Amino acid sequence: VPNVAAQENSFALRVELVRNSYDSVLTTFRSSLQQGKVTISPYTLPKVPNTVGSRIDGQLTQQKQGTMIVLPLRDMTLKIWTESNDFKADLETHILPNLQFQP
């Protein structure tokens, strides 16, 4: 498995459950939003309609463009993202419509 920390590796799908609150995860994108590097909009998974999160499109890190879905999960945050716009269609067509979890 390639190193996820190496900048030259871009992954089609990344999933991470972090111990930070939903608000603190969104705060990390505040400066990128103000600079116009990302857009943030409300997002709800089709199979988990009672959980509203955020969709972040644009420059997720200094070297990587993509789409990230950030969802509150109890006292943690679920992050699902792609590290290249080349994989955006797969994320939208295959992953997100079929993803479900128990909030």
Residue pairs with C-beta under 8 A, 6 or more apart in sequence:
2 9
2 11
3 9
4 11
4 14
7 63
7 64
10 64
10 83
10 84
11 82
11 83
12 82
12 83
12 84
12 87
12 90
12 91
13 80
13 81
13 82
13 87
13 90
13 91
13 95
14 79
14 80
14 81
14 82
14 83
15 78
15 79
15 80
16 78
16 79
17 73
17 76
17 77
17 78
17 79
18 25
18 76
18 77
18 79
19 75
19 76
20 76
20 77
21 72
21 75
21 76
21 77
22 53
22 70
22 71
22 72
22 77
24 77
25 70
25 77
25 79
26 40
26 54
26 70
29 38
29 40
29 56
32 38
32 58
32 59
33 39
33 40
37 58
37 59
38 56
38 57
38 58
38 59
38 60
39 56
39 57
39 58
40 54
40 55
40 56
41 54
41 55
41 57
42 52
42 53
42 54
42 55
43 52
43 53
43 54
43 55
43 69
43 71
44 51
44 52
44 53
45 51
45 53
45 69
45 71
45 96
45 99
45 100
46 96
46 97
47 97
47 98
47 99
47 100
48 71
48 99
48 100
48 101
48 103
50 103
51 71
51 72
51 73
51 103
53 69
53 70
53 71
53 72
53 78
54 69
54 70
55 67
55 68
55 69
55 70
56 67
56 68
56 69
56 70
56 81
57 66
57 67
57 68
58 65
59 65
60 66
60 68
60 81
60 83
64 83
64 84
65 84
65 85
66 81
66 82
66 83
66 84
66 85
66 87
66 88
67 81
67 82
67 85
67 88
67 91
67 92
68 79
68 80
68 81
68 82
69 79
69 80
69 81
69 96
70 77
70 78
70 79
71 77
71 78
71 79
71 80
72 78
72 103
73 101
73 103
74 103
78 101
80 91
80 95
80 96
80 99
81 91
82 88
82 90
82 91
